[in-house]
Amino acid sequence: MAKRPSPYRSTSQTFSSSSIPQGEIDLREEFDTLLYGGDGEIRHGFYVLVRHMRRDANGMMEDCSCRDPKTRDGDLDCSYCFGDGTLSDEKWHLTRSDYLGASGGGANRGRFIPPGTIRVDYRVFYFRYDAGLRYGDKIVEVQLDEEGEPVVPYVRIVVYQPRTIDELRADNGRIEYFAVYCREDEAKRQDI
């Protein structure tokens, strides 16, 4: 299990904004301020666990020892892979998320949705440029307390499978942040 997250930015997560001309907005810095807060602003991000799947030298996911060789299914009670059948490493990330409806197709991905009842088909998560998400990884929402901190012991509530990982690029083509689209009807929910 991953260690309890820190609400402060890690010095290992810094980046150089020297390539941004003076007077220009640095989108990475603005995104970090949104997620982490700072300079009198509060944190707007919330914690999720990202289950980064272990891969071999060929990029193939590594099987867990519980995986049945005939059915290729994992053991649902396995404490190593949580029934996925593949090994992973969990890491805390701060994110923002939103729900997107289906009417209008892909055009709604960037559209502001007014309040009210909508048919929810997708959940989009926004991550820093260095989150390192890949297809096959999982996004795990955990139970949070009233202040937005993970409840200990950790309780996994929903597991999402990324369906589209969108590299949002801007300044000189660099990745500013990621938008990760997950289907709501494929999410695995725990009874709590």
C-alpha positions as CSV (number, residue, x, y, z in Angstrom):
1,M,0.0,0.0,0.0
2,A,1.2,3.5,-0.8
3,K,2.3,5.8,2.0
4,R,0.0,8.5,3.3
5,P,0.1,11.5,0.9
6,S,1.6,14.8,1.8
7,P,-0.5,17.9,1.1
8,Y,2.6,19.8,0.1
9,R,4.4,19.9,-3.2
10,S,7.4,17.6,-3.3
11,T,10.7,19.3,-4.4
12,S,11.1,16.3,-6.7
13,Q,8.0,17.5,-8.6
14,T,9.5,20.8,-9.7
15,F,10.1,21.9,-13.2
16,S,11.9,24.6,-15.0
17,S,9.8,27.5,-16.4
18,S,12.9,29.2,-17.8
19,S,11.6,28.3,-21.3
20,I,8.5,30.4,-20.9
21,P,8.9,34.0,-22.0
22,Q,8.3,36.7,-19.4
23,G,4.7,37.8,-19.4
24,E,3.4,34.4,-20.6
25,I,1.3,32.2,-18.4
26,D,3.0,29.0,-17.4
27,L,0.1,26.4,-17.6
28,R,2.1,23.8,-15.6
29,E,2.5,26.3,-12.7
30,E,-1.2,27.4,-12.9
31,F,-2.3,23.7,-12.9
32,D,-0.1,23.0,-9.9
33,T,-1.6,26.1,-8.1
34,L,-5.1,24.7,-8.8
35,L,-4.2,21.3,-7.5
36,Y,-1.9,22.1,-4.6
37,G,-2.9,25.6,-3.7
38,G,-0.2,28.1,-2.6
39,D,0.3,31.9,-2.2
40,G,-2.9,32.2,-0.2
41,E,-4.9,29.9,-2.4
42,I,-6.4,26.6,-1.1
43,R,-5.9,23.2,-2.6
44,H,-8.6,22.3,-5.1
45,G,-7.3,18.8,-5.9
46,F,-8.3,15.6,-4.2
47,Y,-6.3,12.4,-3.6
48,V,-6.6,9.2,-5.7
49,L,-4.4,6.2,-5.9
50,V,-3.0,5.4,-9.4
51,R,-2.3,1.7,-9.8
52,H,0.7,1.8,-12.3
53,M,0.9,-1.7,-13.8
54,R,4.3,-3.3,-13.8
55,R,5.6,-4.0,-17.2
56,D,8.4,-6.2,-18.5
57,A,11.2,-5.1,-21.0
58,N,8.7,-5.6,-23.8
59,G,6.0,-3.4,-22.2
60,M,3.8,-6.3,-21.4
61,M,2.1,-6.3,-18.0
62,E,3.5,-8.7,-15.4
63,D,1.3,-11.5,-14.2
64,C,0.6,-11.9,-10.5
65,S,1.3,-15.4,-9.1
66,C,-2.5,-15.8,-8.4
67,R,-3.4,-15.6,-12.1
68,D,-4.9,-18.9,-13.3
69,P,-2.9,-20.1,-16.3
70,K,-6.0,-21.5,-18.1
71,T,-8.6,-18.8,-17.5
72,R,-6.2,-15.9,-17.1
73,D,-8.3,-14.7,-14.2
74,G,-6.9,-13.3,-11.0
75,D,-7.9,-14.3,-7.5
76,L,-10.4,-11.7,-6.2
77,D,-9.0,-12.2,-2.7
78,C,-5.4,-11.6,-3.7
79,S,-3.8,-8.9,-1.6
80,Y,-1.1,-8.2,-4.2
81,C,-3.2,-7.5,-7.3
82,F,-6.7,-7.1,-5.9
83,G,-8.1,-9.6,-8.4
84,D,-6.6,-7.9,-11.5
85,G,-4.2,-10.7,-12.2
86,T,-1.4,-8.3,-12.9
87,L,1.2,-6.7,-10.5
88,S,1.2,-3.0,-9.9
89,D,2.6,-0.2,-7.8
90,E,0.3,2.3,-6.2
91,K,1.1,6.0,-6.0
92,W,-0.8,8.9,-4.6
93,H,-1.8,11.7,-7.0
94,L,-3.8,14.9,-6.6
95,T,-6.4,15.3,-9.3
96,R,-9.5,17.1,-10.4
97,S,-12.4,15.4,-12.0
98,D,-15.7,16.0,-13.8
99,Y,-18.6,14.1,-15.3
100,L,-19.4,14.2,-19.0
101,G,-22.7,13.2,-20.7
102,A,-23.1,11.4,-24.0
103,S,-25.4,13.6,-25.9
104,G,-23.3,15.4,-28.5
105,G,-20.6,12.7,-28.5
106,G,-17.0,13.7,-28.3
107,A,-17.9,17.4,-28.7
108,N,-19.1,17.5,-25.1
109,R,-15.7,16.6,-23.7
110,G,-14.7,20.2,-23.6
111,R,-18.1,21.8,-23.1
112,F,-19.3,23.4,-19.9
113,I,-22.3,21.4,-18.7
114,P,-25.0,23.4,-16.9
115,P,-26.4,22.2,-13.5
116,G,-29.2,19.7,-13.6
117,T,-29.9,16.1,-14.3
118,I,-27.6,14.6,-17.0
119,R,-26.9,11.1,-18.3
120,V,-23.4,10.4,-17.1
121,D,-21.3,8.2,-19.3
122,Y,-17.7,9.4,-18.7
123,R,-15.6,10.7,-15.8
124,V,-12.6,12.8,-16.8
125,F,-9.7,13.1,-14.4
126,Y,-7.0,15.8,-14.8
127,F,-3.4,15.0,-13.8
128,R,-0.1,16.8,-13.8
129,Y,2.2,16.5,-16.9
130,D,4.4,14.0,-15.1
131,A,1.8,11.6,-13.8
132,G,3.0,8.9,-16.1
133,L,-0.4,7.2,-16.7
134,R,-0.5,4.5,-19.4
135,Y,-3.2,2.4,-20.8
136,G,-3.9,-0.5,-18.5
137,D,-3.2,1.5,-15.3
138,K,-6.1,2.1,-12.9
139,I,-7.4,5.1,-11.0
140,V,-8.6,4.2,-7.6
141,E,-10.8,6.6,-5.6
142,V,-10.5,6.2,-1.8
143,Q,-12.8,7.3,0.9
144,L,-12.0,10.8,2.0
145,D,-12.9,12.6,5.3
146,E,-14.7,15.9,5.5
147,E,-11.4,17.8,5.0
148,G,-10.5,15.8,1.8
149,E,-7.8,13.6,3.4
150,P,-7.8,9.8,2.9
151,V,-9.5,7.9,5.7
152,V,-7.1,5.5,7.5
153,P,-7.3,2.5,7.1
154,Y,-7.6,3.2,3.4
155,V,-10.9,2.2,1.8
156,R,-11.0,1.8,-2.0
157,I,-14.4,3.0,-3.3
158,V,-14.3,3.0,-7.1
159,V,-11.7,1.7,-9.6
160,Y,-11.6,3.3,-13.0
161,Q,-10.0,2.0,-16.2
162,P,-8.6,4.8,-18.5
163,R,-10.2,4.6,-21.9
164,T,-8.6,7.8,-23.4
165,I,-5.5,9.5,-22.2
166,D,-5.3,12.9,-23.7
167,E,-1.9,14.8,-23.6
168,L,-2.9,18.4,-23.5
169,R,-0.1,20.3,-25.0
170,A,0.6,24.1,-25.3
171,D,3.9,25.9,-24.8
172,N,6.3,24.7,-27.5
173,G,4.4,21.5,-27.7
174,R,5.2,20.4,-24.2
175,I,2.6,18.4,-22.1
176,E,0.9,20.8,-19.7
177,Y,-1.4,18.3,-18.1
178,F,-3.4,15.1,-18.9
179,A,-7.1,14.6,-19.3
180,V,-8.0,10.9,-18.6
181,Y,-11.4,9.7,-19.7
182,C,-13.0,6.7,-18.0
183,R,-16.4,5.0,-18.7
184,E,-18.7,5.2,-15.7
185,D,-20.4,1.9,-16.6
186,E,-17.1,0.1,-16.4
187,A,-16.2,1.4,-13.0
188,K,-15.8,-1.2,-10.2
189,R,-17.6,0.0,-7.1
190,Q,-17.2,-1.4,-3.6
191,D,-20.0,-1.7,-1.1
192,I,-19.2,0.4,1.9
